Amino acid sequence: MTIGFIGLGIMGRPMAKNLIKAGHQLVVYDKCAPFDDLVALGAEGAASNKEVAARSELIITMLPNSPHVKEAILGPGGVIEGATQGTIVVDMSSIAPAASQEVGAALAAKGIAFLDAPVSGGEPKAIDGTLAIMVGGDKAIFEKVKLVLEKMGSSVILTGGIGSGNVTKLANQIIVALNIAAVSEALTLVTKAGVKPELVFDAIKGGLAGSTVMNAKVPMILDGNFKPGFRIELHIKDLQNALDTAHDLGVPVPLTAGVMETLQFLKNDGYAAHDHSAIVRYYEQMAKVNVRKE
């Protein structure tokens, strides 16, 4: 099976590399990022989204947000113009569920199958091939591509129809953001109280408060390392999709709204491209203390 891969940024590039390492033939394209390194590994380059689709049986997209996905798939020179009946498109971007449904319906009218399959785990897990992949769409189509997805993720779960993958991702992003905010708030408190935050982390990480988020982000906070695995500006995008979806459904999300304001503060303060563990910087500035290990 020839796989087309569109979107070779901080997440898409390592994901594509893992597919090449697994022995798949890739046709790749990104209108902004160079992809000579992937060609050097054996991929074939293309000049447009349409060309990728025309040369592939399965097309994967990994793009920043809903407008980028709709442009790449449905826009002029897009996937829909090059794909043929029976082609499968898997969008692994994190976008609004309603946008996934719109794209899926447009492709279905042309006889092209579609799955939304956003991921969680950030750049480290994209590199390791251990992403959590949340899929929405037809079960029969899912079964056809599951083995391919498993080359990029350690968990690949079908959660329902088209759009449900992105609903699941919104839930994930709410929980991750609130976890980081809670950890940041707590560690700022203990630091201000004169207790070493690294000892507090060691004391509580094996208890009920422990989490994958805590284990991944607290070491970064303690080292003052905010090199992005997942940028604040991208988490803002995801939480905006969560807020919009929640408002459309009439679901109250006050905690999400609160952490969104924290992220907006940090963006305005110059932290948009930092890792979302930099949420701690908001609390540090308010409390006038730095949460760092000695």
Summary of the structure (lengths in Angstrom):
residues: 294
radius of gyration: 20.0
end to end distance: 52.7
largest distance: 64.9
contacts: 1038
relative contact order: 0.10
helix: 55%
strand: 14%
